[in-house]
Amino acid sequence: MDYITTKEAAIKWGISDRRVLQYCNDNRIDRAVKMSNVWLIPKDAKKPADGRFKNGDVWFWRYYGSYTRTKGV
């Protein structure tokens, strides 16, 4: 099985290296292994869903810059 590093996964998924490390530490990436001080992620691993947002709220936050929807928007 081929593996990639957290930095390579971050580029592939379009997120920060720190966020990938958080996913690894929370065991949200299937078959990711920690060897010494480095996380190895399978090349075919899927990006975990972002748990900070509910479905459809990501576009709202990016457009309006707020987590909460306001009345009249």
N, C-alpha and C positions, 0 to 999 in steps of 0.2 A: 504494500500500500504506500502511495506517495503522500508526503506531508508538506505543509507550508508553515511558515512562521506567522506570528501574530501581525507583524508588519505587512506581510504579503496579503494576509486575509483582510486587513484594514483597507488596503488599496483595492482589492477585489470587490469588497462590499461597500466601499464609499463611506466608511466610518473611521473614527480615530482608533489608534493602536490601543489606547487606554480602555476604550469601550469593548474591544475584542478581549482584552485581559479580564475585564469584568464578567463577560460572558463565560470565559473559561473558568474563572474562579467560582462562578455560580453553577457550574456544570450544565450550561445551556447549549453547549455545542457537543453533539454526539461524537463519540470516539476520539475526542481530544485528549492528548496525554501530556503529562508534564515530565520532561526528562531533565534532571538536574534543576536548572533555574529557567528553562525555556519551555514554553507551550508549543506542542506540535499539533496542527490541525489537519485533518484529512483534506485533500484537494477537492473532493466532491461534497464536502460538508455544506449544508444550507445555512444561510444567515438566519439567526433566531429572530423572532418577531420582537419589535421594540415594545417592551412592557410599560413604557411611560405614557403611552397614548392608547386610547380606545380606537376602534376602527373608524376612520374618517376624520379624526381630530388632528392628524398630522398636518394635513393641508391647511386647516384653520389656524393652527399655531404658527406655521411658517408664513402665512399671509398676514395675519393680524398681530402676531407677536405676543399672544396671550394664551394661557391654558384654558381659561374659562370663556364660555360664550356669553356675550352680553346681549341684553334685550334690544331688538331693533337692528341687529346686524345680520 
